[in-house]
Amino acid sequence: MRFKVAIVGSGPGGLSAAAHAAELGVSHILLEGAAAHANTIQRYQKGKFVMAEPGYLPLRSPIEFREGKREELLSWWLDGLNKYKVNVRYGSEVTRIKGKQGEFALTLANGETVEAEFIVLGIGVQGNPRRVEAPGAAVPWIEYTLDDPDAFKDETIIVIGAGDAAIENALALSKQNRVIIVNRQDQFARAKEGNLRGILKAIDDGNVECLYSANVARVEPATVAGKSGKVVFKTPSGETDVDCNRVIARLGAVPPRKFVESCGVTFPSPEANALPELDAQYQSSVPGLYVIGALAGYPLIKQAMNQGYEVIEYMLGRPVKPADNDLLQERLNVLPVKLDVEPCLKLLRERVPMFGELNPLLLRELVLESEIKSIPAGTTVYREGDYSTSFFTIVDGEVNVAAQASGISYPVRRGGFFGEGSLLSGRRRTTTVTTTQPSILFETPGRTMFKLMSSIASVKDGINFISATRALKERFVPGVAEKDLRAVAARAKLKSFTRGATIYKEGDKGEEIFLIRRGTVAIARARDGKDSVVRLVAAGQYVGESALLRIVSRTETARAAVDVDAIVLDRDGFLELVRKDPQLVKRVQGDLQQRAAVEASLQADPRKAEVLDFMLGAGLGEATNALLIDESLCVGCNNCEIACASTHNGVSRLNRAAGPSFSTVHVPTVCRHCETPHCMKDCPANAISRSKDGAVFINQETCIGCERCKNNCPYGAIKMSVPQIKQTGLWSWLLFGAGNAPGQGGYPKGGGEIKKKAVKCDLCEGQSGGPACVRSCPTGAALRFGPSRFTEML
Amino acid sequence: MYQSFLSYARARYFWVALFLVVISVVIYSMQSSVTPRNGGTWLGFTLGTIGLLVIGWLTYFGVRKRRYRASKTQVEGWLSAHVYLGSSLLILATLHTGGEIGWNIHTAAYVLMILVIFSGFYGVYVYRRYPMVIAQNRGGQSREMYLQQLAAVDTDLRRTVGAAGPRVRDAVLSAIDRTAIGAGSIDLLRGRDLSLAEIPDAGGAGPKPNPGQTRIIAYLSEQLASSPGGKDAEILQNLVNQYARRKALLDVIARDVRLQWKMRFWLFLHVPLTFALWGALLGHALSVFFYW
């Protein structure tokens, strides 16, 4: 059999390519190793919600796709295959590809051969699942996928693996079954934060049993009636066995690289995550062999489907512009130069050094995600004290960056960037930026910048370097020009400390000074044999100034109260700064004097230090705005909760009675608007953002109710709620008992599926007078604080 | 920073109330000595009107504290003003009566007002004092947490007692099952514990009062003392220890329930009395116009 094109893999890319070929009447064959289409999606958990990111990108495929449940996706795709009468062969794993363009020969696992002029490889990066390698393991009750966890009840199920898939399966199964999760390591190192917390809690609560450092030794027949078999594990303390109904093994997969290389496709580096060498039309180093989808470095479904369409067009020699072309053009139209997308992107690369570092795909993404602003001279871009974490690149014009607090003022010109400080610290803006010429700015959201920084090392290094230079200038030597500080900044290192980590210990030898870029540091002194916190140091401040005082041993202990990034400068670097500006010594001495005063008040009263310690333990170090209740004033009337519910459609986002207390300080369960919010990290719908005033809020329109933020919040401050009904008027309730009492919710009328969405405190954004909880406290027991006021509060 | 409602805004409303009192005294003293001093004179009528307005405003507090969207003022400020202006009524209304007291609706209104004010005074006292006492009693944990610990101890106890003899077992299980947390409002104020337990050989039929779980602990201790030793003694010792822990938890919870109730019950006087006052006040005002 000979076809124009053989498409290997029936994932989103392959499906779309095959359907487009069928639509055009091109002779084709779609080869799928598994028994059904889209094997990777088939392996998703039942009901899993699949996103259609990136939202800005239009879909260009004959086959339907939008966000929806796994089942819906699979049925749309199957319908597409049927509609275009795609020639698909399931259970046909391709084991070898030989030949060249025009005469490729594909060998299947059953020995058959298929011939084709062109090949499209869309086999993804999932590869084939790793199997349990042990005697007797080839039994049907050892499975490698879990379709529907609710299909099993009252069984004993072993889940093998320590990744997210294994954990999600184990947690889902544990609702109705006895579940034993088997981890080959001694901890769950690879799991996402939310899953990690989930599984550790389940193990703690006894809902899931766990075998650490265990490997399957062999599989034997069952010794207990009603079980499928017995699995024997090798553990550090000897062998142990479990009779079970089934085993779900989630051990990851064998990467497909070897197979791809065997086809003649070359990779630029031996690194595991290197992508195959491809030209702009997805053609590999083997002419006529195209690679699309995740294997080509495009992990999103929509991208892969678009490429499936495009690759058939390219193969037929028809030029098509990438799907995002029109969108890009629209964005770029703001620029004064009227150019097509490609030349315009080229121009941007030449103008802005940072853009030059990005590969074409990432630059396109940056342009699409950014807002391009053309603004006249004398406009304020942002003000000192604003909350925003976006990042600005100057394509044309000039701005002035100034800060009242530190007295600095410096220009940033074309090709430069600003706004990196708040991007990296998550704190308020420390400077005011005003345009001094008509300017064109790219405003890029924080999440896009973080993605770029983690993908491209040179971008990360560049931003870190400039940020260090400016931080040194702002904090230590405002009068010195940025360019004169580069040598010192180059000496500085960036170090990260996880929450609780010791930065340096009392008595240690060390001369480095730590300028805190993100997070809060707790300074403690030994007192009666234990450390007691004497001071909190916030981002933008520094610790370890003994370098200046020629004190060789540290006189205090510095610990990361939350995750901390610090710019570390050695003594010589610091002396270099002093040489540039001798006044620095005086300023540091001034700071020291102020600090000593704060410390003295805390040291005089050990109770204060204990309370401060408690507050740090309760995670308040990362709070920007936390509700704290003074228990000596609180009469427990719950007016705060009722007020919260009443101003938020009947759903309180506050649980007053819950949460830890110490002395008279109570930390109720409600959002404290973290500096770098855990909830925002992983929101697939980008529904969580921070307002200019600092409130972290969830957009109810775009929230898809996936619960990730709820699972990621370490403080239990997010809950899922159905959309609420309108509140009844106070008088009609008071006089006639109509409707609900203030603050009491209820389900909206009418049937249908009600999708729960995530809700949390939004600091009563949009209401005047500040948060309702504080406004409505009759006894003054409820107040909201930022970390800088914690010590004041004591 | 934190500030009690009494010192809200440097006790601004104390001074407002004081001003009101001074004005009232001035009005009162302006009264000519020819006519008897009472609410019937023009000056008395003025005082009465001021008083009525103040009472109306004070009652409105119940509405204002539920106006959760009201944003110009803080509820704390309203409470502060409520307390001080309410107190000023004591003098204002007394001046309004001109010392004429009798068995009539006018005096009824006056007495009801005094009751409302004094119930309010009690409220101020408990609101200032009890939160601290309650916090100290709970020692940083919520009642919910204590209840969870109690449930855990109960589970342990039930397990331990399974190995004991049937008489001890029945006694302990009955004590657990018939533990009463909280009681009716009067019993709570009197601090009565209505817990019961079936104590063997205690004479008479039915369960015996077991306040503070003392009776069952005494019984278990007796059993331990008269035990011949060995396995039985070990179980009994365990039971006594676990029961002592249970008692400690129950004491905290019971005290918390009691304190919370003491802090709240006054509102069940203050509010209904206010409505009674309004009844009397309307009668008073209408009848005054009728006679006039």
HADDOCK unambig.tbl for C-alpha pairs under 7 A between the chains (distance, minus, plus):
assign (segid A and resid 631 and name CA) (segid B and resid 131 and name CA) 6.17 0.50 0.50
assign (segid A and resid 631 and name CA) (segid B and resid 132 and name CA) 6.53 0.50 0.50
assign (segid A and resid 631 and name CA) (segid B and resid 135 and name CA) 6.18 0.50 0.50
assign (segid A and resid 632 and name CA) (segid B and resid 131 and name CA) 4.93 0.50 0.50
assign (segid A and resid 632 and name CA) (segid B and resid 132 and name CA) 4.29 0.50 0.50
assign (segid A and resid 632 and name CA) (segid B and resid 135 and name CA) 6.95 0.50 0.50
assign (segid A and resid 633 and name CA) (segid B and resid 4 and name CA) 6.79 0.50 0.50
assign (segid A and resid 633 and name CA) (segid B and resid 128 and name CA) 6.84 0.50 0.50
assign (segid A and resid 633 and name CA) (segid B and resid 131 and name CA) 5.81 0.50 0.50
assign (segid A and resid 634 and name CA) (segid B and resid 131 and name CA) 5.89 0.50 0.50
assign (segid A and resid 635 and name CA) (segid B and resid 127 and name CA) 6.28 0.50 0.50
assign (segid A and resid 635 and name CA) (segid B and resid 131 and name CA) 5.69 0.50 0.50
assign (segid A and resid 643 and name CA) (segid B and resid 68 and name CA) 5.22 0.50 0.50
assign (segid A and resid 646 and name CA) (segid B and resid 68 and name CA) 6.60 0.50 0.50
assign (segid A and resid 647 and name CA) (segid B and resid 68 and name CA) 6.64 0.50 0.50
assign (segid A and resid 647 and name CA) (segid B and resid 69 and name CA) 6.56 0.50 0.50
assign (segid A and resid 657 and name CA) (segid B and resid 142 and name CA) 6.64 0.50 0.50
assign (segid A and resid 658 and name CA) (segid B and resid 142 and name CA) 6.94 0.50 0.50
assign (segid A and resid 660 and name CA) (segid B and resid 140 and name CA) 6.81 0.50 0.50
assign (segid A and resid 660 and name CA) (segid B and resid 141 and name CA) 6.85 0.50 0.50
assign (segid A and resid 661 and name CA) (segid B and resid 140 and name CA) 4.44 0.50 0.50
assign (segid A and resid 661 and name CA) (segid B and resid 141 and name CA) 6.42 0.50 0.50
assign (segid A and resid 662 and name CA) (segid B and resid 140 and name CA) 4.98 0.50 0.50
assign (segid A and resid 663 and name CA) (segid B and resid 140 and name CA) 6.67 0.50 0.50
assign (segid A and resid 664 and name CA) (segid B and resid 135 and name CA) 6.83 0.50 0.50
assign (segid A and resid 768 and name CA) (segid B and resid 71 and name CA) 5.90 0.50 0.50
assign (segid A and resid 769 and name CA) (segid B and resid 71 and name CA) 4.64 0.50 0.50
assign (segid A and resid 769 and name CA) (segid B and resid 72 and name CA) 6.17 0.50 0.50
assign (segid A and resid 772 and name CA) (segid B and resid 68 and name CA) 6.56 0.50 0.50
assign (segid A and resid 775 and name CA) (segid B and resid 74 and name CA) 4.83 0.50 0.50
assign (segid A and resid 775 and name CA) (segid B and resid 75 and name CA) 6.14 0.50 0.50
assign (segid A and resid 776 and name CA) (segid B and resid 65 and name CA) 6.75 0.50 0.50
assign (segid A and resid 776 and name CA) (segid B and resid 68 and name CA) 6.67 0.50 0.50
assign (segid A and resid 776 and name CA) (segid B and resid 74 and name CA) 6.23 0.50 0.50
assign (segid A and resid 776 and name CA) (segid B and resid 75 and name CA) 4.97 0.50 0.50
assign (segid A and resid 777 and name CA) (segid B and resid 75 and name CA) 6.01 0.50 0.50
assign (segid A and resid 777 and name CA) (segid B and resid 76 and name CA) 6.06 0.50 0.50
assign (segid A and resid 778 and name CA) (segid B and resid 75 and name CA) 4.98 0.50 0.50
assign (segid A and resid 778 and name CA) (segid B and resid 76 and name CA) 4.10 0.50 0.50
assign (segid A and resid 778 and name CA) (segid B and resid 79 and name CA) 6.07 0.50 0.50
assign (segid A and resid 779 and name CA) (segid B and resid 4 and name CA) 6.02 0.50 0.50
assign (segid A and resid 779 and name CA) (segid B and resid 5 and name CA) 5.23 0.50 0.50
assign (segid A and resid 779 and name CA) (segid B and resid 76 and name CA) 5.43 0.50 0.50
assign (segid A and resid 780 and name CA) (segid B and resid 2 and name CA) 6.30 0.50 0.50
assign (segid A and resid 780 and name CA) (segid B and resid 3 and name CA) 5.91 0.50 0.50
assign (segid A and resid 780 and name CA) (segid B and resid 4 and name CA) 5.92 0.50 0.50
assign (segid A and resid 780 and name CA) (segid B and resid 5 and name CA) 6.31 0.50 0.50
assign (segid A and resid 780 and name CA) (segid B and resid 76 and name CA) 5.80 0.50 0.50
assign (segid A and resid 781 and name CA) (segid B and resid 2 and name CA) 6.53 0.50 0.50
assign (segid A and resid 793 and name CA) (segid B and resid 1 and name CA) 6.31 0.50 0.50
